[in-house]
Amino acid sequence: MPKWVPVGGEDRFNNLQSGYRLLYFLDKHPPSPDDVALGVSAPAPFISDTGAWSNFFHELLGYGPKDFGDFERIIFSFQDGIEGTSMAIKRKVSVFIAFPSLVMKIAEGLKENAPILAKARLKENFKFVNLLAYLITRVVKIQARNLVKVHTGVFAGEPLEPYRKALLEAWNLQHTYNMYTSTEFQISFGECSEQNGMHVWLDACLPEIIPQEELSKERDQEGYTPDAIPLWESQPGDEGELVLTNFAKTFPLIRWRTSDLIKVIDIGECPCGRTHPRINILQRSDDLVNLGVIRFSTFTIKEALEHISKPTTISTWQIRVGRKTYKPLLTVIVRPETIVDEVEIKESVQGALDKIETLRVGWENDLISKPMIFIDYNLGDRLSSSGKHRPLVYEEN
């Protein structure tokens, strides 16, 4: 369902004021007028807000504190393929603003298509150095870091931690920063140079956390309203749902349940000197399956599996979200109504998943691992601690 949230001029100005702080997080390698930022977007049916992030940072750098300069920005879709990456190489991109999964997809594409890019450059300008570069690509596996020298990445939309090592290996990306924002709450939280949790601005909102035990009561007791505690009164290691109350002028003092589960890193002073609490985003607490740029409701899975009739129907199912290396992996476990041939029922389940466009396009473009399917005739007998079957489980946390 589309979201609509009013944002006034004064709110926009205040958002920018808090956004200036993010620039000072980049203190290990501050941006300069010579930098070229690449914002990587994704077409429908993927989720992608990187165009907005890129414009936001451009506006900050253009009109913000004078000790930061403006820089060039480029936005292209990862599906632009060789043409887009070739332009990025020519423009000497030095900063990424993107989903980490899209940046890793580009790295995989560069590694695979390096000979094609080198051949195109040779045709464009036949020089000895280009000829040598082309010949090298025929015998040596070229990595993205050999072609593009990027020093900083600002990432949002999905947890950054699983990608940090891969980003370093593929791009030699030394400085990576996690960022969080939402449609309803447009103030951005970000990671400082300590890279250990995102700072939540206490002067820009009232943050709270609904503890896990309260969320469990809400699931088990119909009509139960869970209690929240102020984030600054929580303890390091606490987990629960993030709740935010804004200070906006146009739509003031609205208390949002974000449906994002967080882990409190610390509420004391950070080694960077800032005193605002730090959190990490873990996963969703609602029925939304979040695979980064791939997102859909569990109701979509339910509807797809309920249409299976051959060789039998599905009585119970569960999906588990994990990772294969750094890529999200969806595992689908089903309990057939009767004992049937496993190959045949797996083919039926795969056919049902193929009809979920967002999911299918995701693995076809290698942004996520292809879903794994398992048969379990005891599924549903093993209940969660709350005594209920859980249709969605996040394994990595």
N, C-alpha and C positions, 0 to 999 in steps of 0.2 A: 504494500500500500504506500503511495507517495506521502511524503512528510511535508508539512507546511508550518514554518515557524517564523513569525515576524521579527525582523531585525531593524532597529532604527538607526539613524545616522550617529547618534551619540553612542549607541551600543557598538557600532562598527568601530568608532574611534577608540573606545575602551578596549575592544578586542585587540586592536593593533597595539595599544599601549602595553598590554600584557604580553603580546607577541614579541615585542622588542627584546624581552628577556631571553627568548630562545636564541637570539643572535649571540648573546654572551656565553651561551653554552658551547659555542663553536670555538672556544678560546685556544684549543690545541692547534687549530689551523684556521684562523679567521678568514671569511670570504673576502675577496678583493675584486676590483673592477675587471681584472684579467680572467676571472673565473667564468666558466660556461656551465650552467646548470641544466641537467637533463631531467625533465619530468616525464615519466613513462606512464601512459594511460592504457586502458583496456576498453574495447568496444562491448556493447551488449552481447550476451547476457551477463557479462562479468560485472563485478562491483569495482568502481574505480573513481576516486576523488582526487587523483594526483594533479589534475589540471588546476583545481582550486588551491591545493597546497603550493604549487609553483607560483601562482599569481600572488598568494599571500606572502610568500617569502620575497618575491620581487617587490611588492609594495613596501614591505618592511625595510628592505635594503635601499629602496629609492627615496623613502621619506622619513626614515627612522633616524637613529643617532648618527651624527656626522662622521664618527670614526669607522663607519661601515660604508662601503661603496656599493653602487649598483652593479649588477652583472647581467650578462646575456643569459636568456633561458630558452630552451628548446623543448617542445612537447610533441611526442609522437606515440603512436600505439605500438605495442610489442608485435602486433601482427603486420606492421609495415616491413618487417623482416630485414633483408639485406639492404634495401634502400635506406631505411631509417638508421640502421647501425653504421652504414657507410657515411652518412651525414654526421653522425655523432663522432666518428673517428676524425673526419675532416675538420670539424669545429673544435676538436681537442677538448672534449667534455672533461670537467674536473670535479663536478658535484652531482650526486644523484638525489632526486626527490621522488620517491616511488614506494610501491609495495616491494618488500625484499624478494618475494617470489618472482616478480616480473624482471627484476634486475638479474636474478640467477638464470631465468629463461634466456635473456639476452646473452649472458656469458656462455651458455650451452650452444646458442646459435652461432656466436663468433667462433667458438672452437671448431664447430662442424663446418662452417662456411668460410674459414680463413683463406683457403686456396681460391675460392670464387672471388672474394673481395680483392685479393692480391692480383688476380688475373684481370679484373676490371680496372684496377689502378694502372696496371701495365699497359692496357689498351688505350687508356685515357692519356697517359704520358709515358712513352717508351723511353725510359732511362735505365742506365745500368743498375742503379740502386733499386728501382722497382722490379727489374728482372731478377735481381738477386733475392729480393724479398719473396717473389713468387716461387722461385726454385726452393727456397728454404721451407715454404709451407708444404711442399710436396714430400718432404722427408721428415719434418719435425712437427709435432703436435703443438700448434700455437694456442696459447691461453688468452683469455680476454685481457689480462694484465699486460700482455706483450703489445697490445694494440691501443689501449686506452689507459691513460694515467689519471685515475680518479683518487682524490685524497679524502673526500668527505661524503658521507651518505646520510640523509635524513629520511627515516622510514616510518610508515604508519600503516594502519589497516589490518595488521596481523602481528603476532609476537615476533620480535626481532631475534631473540636469543637463539632459536634453533638455526638461524641463518648466519650468525656472526662468523663462525669458522669457515663456512663455505664462501662467504663474501671475501674474507681475507685471502683464501687460497685462490679464488678465481680472479679477483680484481686487485689484490694487495691493498684492500681498503682498510686503512689504519684507523680511521675515525668514523664510527657509526653511531647514530643517535636515534632513539625511539621517541615517537611522538604520539599523542592521543588527543582526539577531539571527537565530537559527535554532531549530528544535525541539530539536535535540540539545544546543546550546550556548546557554544562556538568558541569558548576560551580553550586554548591549546595547552596541554601539559607536556613537558618534555624532559629528556634525560640530560643531565649535566655531563661534564667531562669525566666524572667518576664512573659513569656508565653502570650505575647500580640503582636502578629505580627512577621513575619519573616524578618530578616535583609537582605537587598539587598546590596551587596558589590559594592560600587561605584568605587573602585580601580580595579575591575575585569571586569567591563562592563559599558556600557552607558545605563541605564534604562530609558524608557519613558512610558507615559500613553496616550492612545487615549481616551479622555473624552467620556462619554455616548452620549452627544449631537452630537459629530462628528460621532460616530458609527450610530446614527439614520439617519444623513444626507446621509451616505454611503448606508444605506438600502433603502432610499427613492429616491435617485438621482442616476440614472445609470451613471457610469463612475466617480463618485465623489471620490476624494482621501482625506481621513480624515487627519487632522493635529494632531500631537502628541506634547506633552510638556514634558520637562525633569522631571523625577520623583521628583527631589529635588526642583522643582518649583511648585509642586502640593500642595494641601491643605489637612489636615486630613479630612477623610470622602469622598474624591473624589473617584469615581468609573469609571472604563474604562478598555480597553484592554492593557495588558502588552506588551511592545516592548523592545527587548534587542539587543544591538550591542556588539559583542564579541571582545576580544583582542587576539584571537588565532593567533598562528604563521602559522599553516598549512592552515587554511581557514579564513583569517583575515578580521576584520571589516565588517562582514556580519550582516545585520539588520534583525532580525526575528520578525515577528508578531506571538506571541505565541498562539493566539486564546483563551487565558485564561483571564477572567475578574477578576480584582483585586479591593480591597478596600484599600486606603491609610490609614494606622493607624496613622503614624506620620513621619515627616521628621526632627524633632529636636532630641536632645540628649535623648537617652533611659535611664530610671532609672538604667540600668545595666552599663551605662557609655559609651556605643558605640554610635557613631554619624551617622551610616548608616541608611537610611530610613527603615521603617517597613511597610509591606503589609500583607494582607490576600488574599488567593485565594478564589474566590466566585464560579465560574462556567465557563462553556465554552461559547464563543461568536459565535461559528460557528454552524454547523448542527450536531455536535457529541453529542449524548446522553451519558452523563457521570454518571454512577451509581457505581462509584468506580472501582472494578475489572470487572464490566460489562460495556462494551462500544460498541456502534454501531451507525451508521449513521441514520439520519431521513429518508434517501432514502431507508433504509432497511424496515422501517415501511411502507413507502409509497408503496413500491413494494408489500409487503404482503397484505395490505388493498385493493390495486387495483385488486387483484385476486379474491376478494369476489364478487360473483354473485348471491348467494342465501341467503336469500329470495329476496334480491335486492342488488344493488351496493352501494358503499359509495361515497357520493358527496363531503364531507368535513370532515376533522379530525384534532384533536389536541392532543398532548401528554403533560402532565404536570409532572414535576419531583419534588417530595416532599419527606417526610419521615413519616414513621409509627414507633414511638419511635425513635430509632437511625438508623433503616434500611431504605435504599432508597426505595421509592415507586413510581411506574410509573402508572399514571392515563391516560387511553386512552378514549377520547371523540369522538364519531362519529356522523355524520349526514347522515342517510340513504337517498337514492334518493327518496323513497316513504315511506309512513307510513306502517310499518309492525309490526309483533309480536316481542316485545322487547326481549323475551327469545331466539327466533330463531336467531335474528341478533347478539345478544351477543355471542351465541355459535359459530357463523361464525367468529366473530372477535377473540374470544379466540383461535379457530382453526388456524387462520392466525398467531397469536402471537406464538403459539406452534411451528411453523415452523422456527422461529428465534432462532437458536440453543443457541447462547450466552445468550439470555434472558431466554429461557426455563431452561437451566442448572443452571442459577443463582437462580431462585426461587425453583427449585427442590433441590438444595443444601442449601436452606434457607439463602443465602447471601443477598438477597433482598426480600421484601414483594411481594407476588403474585400481578400482575397488576390488577387494578380495571377498569371496563369498564362501561361507561355511554352513554346513548343516549340523544342527544340534537338536536331537529329539528330546533333550531334557531342558531346553531353554524355557525359562518361566518358572521352573521348579526351584531354581536358586534365586532367592529374592534379595533385595538390598537390605541394609540395616533398618530401613524404615518399614520393611515388610511388603514392599511393592516392587513390581517389575519395572526396571528403568529402560525405556526404549532408546535413550541416547546417553552414551558414556564417553567422556574425554579421558583417554588413557595416559597422555603425556604428563598430566598433572596429578 
